[in-house]
């Protein structure tokens, strides 16, 4: 390469670098201008906040986050520490089909608002922040056990195809995708299908919920390959009576999953610590 050719190449490189810097400056200016016109707002109450996908101080303070000590099986909070692997009366009286359940928050206050906005008010973008919170809250579920060759696979609770058509997205699928992305885990979004169109669970008691979803779930061929011989972390938005995740868990275990843990955003029975 001659000196003149080198000079031309260096000049071209410098020009491209300058254009890149200029593009970044314009992009940053554009974001600032957009924030002035459409400032980011709280996910729960729409108050103006300093950054996207977050809560305002008031909603953050009111968020009923869950933390140990809690029931090893159902994730129900205890008022005081009962020691490792302590079980709640509910888990002893009616042991769930799954191994462990964890949730970000109790199903009240801002947590209830977030679930409602994601599920019923066409706000799929909220799944990003909610899924990241789920990844942090459920981190213990993602660690391979001593007898496991690798980490678990994440599977969302599916919607029936007609309900999916009406809503346009599966909120549990969005949460699973964002949680898997944040945790660095495999997600099998089409592993389960809901073969039976069920009634809405809202308003049904525990027995009616169980009857409603009995036999509702089955595995797809790709789902069988994804879960065979592996532990599954089943994802849903809310845990109420456990009927839905119980039916899904039994389908997964029946078709070859070694164990099932459950991760939800909100837990409807966890508003008051036990004890």
VMD Tcl script that draws the C-alpha trace (Angstrom):
set ca {
  {0.00 0.00 0.00}
  {1.40 3.40 -1.03}
  {1.51 6.39 1.25}
  {-1.32 8.07 -0.65}
  {-3.50 4.94 -0.41}
  {-2.87 4.68 3.34}
  {-3.79 8.32 3.76}
  {-7.03 7.78 1.86}
  {-7.88 4.69 3.97}
  {-7.08 6.50 7.23}
  {-9.20 9.40 6.07}
  {-12.10 7.07 5.32}
  {-11.81 5.39 8.72}
  {-11.75 8.75 10.45}
  {-14.79 9.88 8.49}
  {-16.75 6.75 9.45}
  {-15.78 7.21 13.11}
  {-16.88 10.82 12.98}
  {-20.20 9.82 11.41}
  {-20.72 7.22 14.16}
  {-20.08 9.76 16.90}
  {-22.38 12.26 15.19}
  {-25.13 9.64 14.88}
  {-24.86 8.87 18.60}
  {-25.08 12.56 19.45}
  {-28.20 12.98 17.31}
  {-29.75 9.79 18.77}
  {-29.16 11.02 22.34}
  {-30.60 14.43 21.46}
  {-33.61 12.73 19.91}
  {-34.21 10.66 23.03}
  {-34.02 13.77 25.21}
  {-36.47 15.60 22.97}
  {-38.83 12.62 23.04}
  {-38.61 12.49 26.84}
  {-39.65 16.13 26.97}
  {-42.63 15.50 24.70}
  {-43.54 12.06 26.06}
  {-41.79 11.62 29.42}
  {-41.50 8.10 30.87}
  {-44.24 7.25 33.32}
  {-44.71 4.87 36.24}
  {-45.83 1.41 35.15}
  {-48.56 1.35 37.78}
  {-49.92 4.91 38.15}
  {-48.60 6.86 35.13}
  {-46.80 9.47 37.25}
  {-43.76 10.94 35.49}
  {-40.53 9.12 36.41}
  {-36.87 9.50 35.54}
  {-36.50 6.44 33.30}
  {-38.49 3.92 31.33}
  {-39.97 0.69 32.72}
  {-39.94 1.54 36.40}
  {-42.20 2.56 39.28}
  {-42.54 5.94 40.94}
  {-41.33 6.18 44.57}
  {-44.88 5.92 45.94}
  {-45.72 2.76 43.99}
  {-42.33 1.25 44.77}
  {-42.95 1.80 48.48}
  {-46.40 0.24 48.12}
  {-45.24 -2.77 46.13}
  {-45.85 -5.88 48.28}
  {-42.57 -7.62 47.42}
  {-42.09 -11.09 48.88}
  {-38.90 -12.27 50.59}
  {-37.80 -15.09 52.90}
  {-38.62 -16.56 55.31}
  {-41.32 -18.40 53.40}
  {-42.86 -21.84 52.86}
  {-40.45 -23.98 50.86}
  {-43.23 -25.37 48.68}
  {-45.78 -22.57 48.24}
  {-43.67 -19.46 48.82}
  {-46.09 -18.14 51.45}
  {-44.31 -15.65 53.73}
  {-43.74 -16.45 57.39}
  {-43.85 -13.81 60.10}
  {-40.67 -15.29 61.58}
  {-37.99 -17.76 60.53}
  {-39.02 -21.39 61.10}
  {-35.79 -22.80 59.75}
  {-34.79 -24.28 56.38}
  {-37.40 -26.20 54.38}
  {-40.26 -25.12 56.65}
  {-43.72 -25.83 55.27}
  {-46.92 -23.88 55.66}
  {-50.12 -25.54 56.90}
  {-51.52 -25.18 53.37}
  {-48.62 -27.12 51.84}
  {-48.92 -29.85 54.48}
  {-52.68 -30.21 54.12}
  {-52.71 -30.17 50.31}
  {-49.23 -30.83 48.87}
  {-48.99 -29.33 45.37}
  {-48.04 -31.33 42.29}
  {-45.08 -28.99 41.70}
  {-41.99 -28.81 43.90}
  {-41.60 -25.08 44.64}
  {-43.44 -21.86 43.92}
  {-41.89 -18.40 44.00}
  {-43.45 -15.00 43.29}
  {-42.28 -11.42 43.01}
  {-45.09 -9.94 45.08}
  {-48.43 -10.50 46.74}
  {-51.40 -9.93 44.47}
  {-52.45 -6.55 45.81}
  {-51.65 -2.85 45.41}
  {-49.32 -1.96 42.53}
  {-48.65 -5.65 41.77}
  {-52.33 -6.22 41.03}
  {-52.39 -3.12 38.81}
  {-49.35 -4.31 36.84}
  {-50.87 -7.73 36.18}
  {-54.18 -6.18 35.14}
  {-52.52 -3.72 32.74}
  {-50.42 -6.44 31.15}
  {-53.27 -8.92 30.89}
  {-56.35 -6.88 30.07}
  {-55.28 -3.40 28.92}
  {-53.02 -4.18 25.94}
  {-49.73 -3.27 27.60}
  {-47.36 -6.05 26.47}
  {-44.34 -3.76 26.90}
  {-44.77 -4.07 30.68}
  {-43.55 -7.67 30.51}
  {-39.95 -6.48 30.20}
  {-39.68 -5.03 33.70}
  {-41.96 -7.67 35.22}
  {-39.93 -10.51 33.69}
  {-36.68 -9.04 35.01}
  {-38.15 -8.87 38.52}
  {-39.25 -12.48 38.15}
  {-35.72 -13.51 37.14}
  {-34.33 -11.97 40.33}
  {-37.06 -13.33 42.60}
  {-36.81 -16.84 41.16}
  {-33.03 -17.10 40.93}
  {-32.88 -20.12 43.28}
  {-35.09 -22.07 40.87}
  {-32.61 -21.66 38.04}
  {-29.62 -23.27 39.78}
  {-29.05 -26.88 38.64}
  {-29.54 -29.44 41.40}
  {-26.80 -31.94 42.23}
  {-28.49 -34.69 40.21}
  {-29.15 -32.49 37.16}
  {-26.90 -32.24 34.13}
  {-27.87 -28.63 33.40}
  {-30.25 -25.81 34.16}
  {-34.03 -26.12 33.82}
  {-36.09 -25.12 30.80}
  {-38.71 -22.38 31.10}
  {-42.24 -23.14 29.89}
  {-45.14 -20.66 29.97}
  {-48.74 -21.57 30.74}
  {-50.49 -21.31 27.36}
  {-53.75 -19.66 26.33}
  {-56.33 -21.43 24.23}
  {-55.92 -20.41 20.58}
  {-59.24 -18.54 20.53}
  {-58.37 -16.50 23.60}
  {-54.91 -15.88 22.19}
  {-56.49 -14.61 18.97}
  {-58.67 -12.18 20.95}
  {-55.87 -10.91 23.23}
  {-53.15 -11.05 20.52}
  {-50.49 -12.22 22.97}
  {-50.02 -14.63 25.84}
  {-49.00 -12.62 28.89}
  {-47.35 -15.66 30.48}
  {-45.38 -16.24 27.30}
  {-44.10 -12.67 27.35}
  {-43.09 -12.98 31.01}
  {-41.34 -16.29 30.32}
  {-39.42 -14.80 27.40}
  {-38.23 -11.79 29.39}
  {-37.42 -13.88 32.46}
  {-35.45 -16.35 30.36}
  {-33.57 -13.54 28.65}
  {-32.63 -11.98 31.98}
  {-31.63 -15.34 33.52}
  {-29.88 -16.68 30.41}
  {-32.08 -19.78 30.26}
  {-33.77 -21.68 27.46}
  {-37.44 -20.89 26.93}
  {-39.78 -23.37 25.22}
  {-42.74 -21.09 24.38}
  {-44.72 -23.71 22.44}
  {-44.07 -26.70 24.70}
  {-47.57 -26.77 26.18}
  {-50.89 -26.19 24.45}
  {-54.31 -25.71 25.97}
  {-56.39 -28.22 24.03}
  {-59.64 -27.48 25.86}
  {-61.30 -24.08 25.81}
  {-61.98 -23.34 29.46}
  {-64.06 -20.69 31.20}
  {-62.35 -17.69 32.72}
  {-61.10 -18.71 36.18}
  {-62.09 -15.37 37.71}
  {-65.05 -15.83 40.05}
  {-64.74 -19.61 40.37}
  {-64.01 -21.31 43.69}
  {-61.11 -23.73 44.09}
  {-63.10 -26.86 43.22}
  {-64.66 -25.25 40.16}
  {-61.26 -24.00 39.00}
  {-59.81 -27.51 39.28}
  {-62.69 -29.00 37.28}
  {-62.42 -26.23 34.71}
  {-58.78 -26.97 33.80}
  {-58.77 -30.73 34.32}
  {-57.19 -32.33 31.26}
  {-56.81 -28.95 29.57}
  {-53.09 -29.20 28.77}
  {-50.97 -31.40 26.57}
  {-47.43 -31.35 25.17}
  {-46.51 -30.55 21.58}
  {-43.89 -32.70 19.77}
  {-41.28 -29.96 20.22}
  {-42.37 -29.65 23.84}
  {-41.72 -33.34 24.43}
  {-38.19 -32.93 23.12}
  {-37.56 -29.80 25.18}
  {-38.72 -31.14 28.57}
  {-37.83 -34.84 28.43}
  {-35.53 -35.71 31.32}
  {-35.32 -32.09 32.50}
  {-36.72 -29.96 35.28}
  {-39.19 -27.32 34.15}
  {-39.83 -23.84 35.53}
  {-43.47 -23.20 34.71}
  {-44.39 -19.52 34.31}
  {-47.73 -17.82 34.89}
  {-48.81 -14.29 35.77}
  {-50.80 -14.99 38.97}
  {-51.12 -17.89 41.39}
  {-54.58 -18.09 42.97}
  {-55.75 -21.57 43.95}
  {-53.10 -23.48 42.00}
  {-55.61 -25.20 39.71}
  {-54.08 -23.98 36.44}
  {-50.42 -24.60 37.27}
  {-51.41 -27.88 38.94}
  {-53.03 -29.17 35.75}
  {-50.09 -27.98 33.65}
  {-47.60 -29.54 36.08}
  {-49.30 -32.93 35.89}
  {-49.18 -32.82 32.10}
  {-45.45 -32.01 32.17}
  {-44.62 -34.76 34.67}
  {-46.74 -37.28 32.81}
  {-44.79 -36.61 29.60}
  {-41.26 -36.83 30.98}
  {-40.27 -33.77 33.01}
  {-38.23 -34.81 36.05}
  {-39.71 -32.08 38.25}
  {-41.62 -28.80 37.97}
  {-41.12 -25.53 39.82}
  {-43.46 -22.58 39.36}
  {-42.60 -18.89 38.95}
  {-45.33 -16.27 38.95}
  {-45.37 -12.51 39.18}
  {-48.05 -12.27 41.86}
  {-49.31 -14.62 44.59}
  {-52.94 -14.14 45.58}
  {-52.57 -15.93 48.90}
  {-49.43 -14.20 50.15}
  {-50.76 -10.87 51.39}
  {-50.44 -11.69 55.12}
  {-47.39 -13.43 56.68}
  {-48.19 -16.68 58.46}
  {-47.54 -17.07 62.17}
}
mol new
graphics top color blue
foreach p $ca { graphics top sphere $p radius 0.5 }
foreach p [lrange $ca 0 end-1] q [lrange $ca 1 end] { graphics top cylinder $p $q radius 0.2 }
display resetview
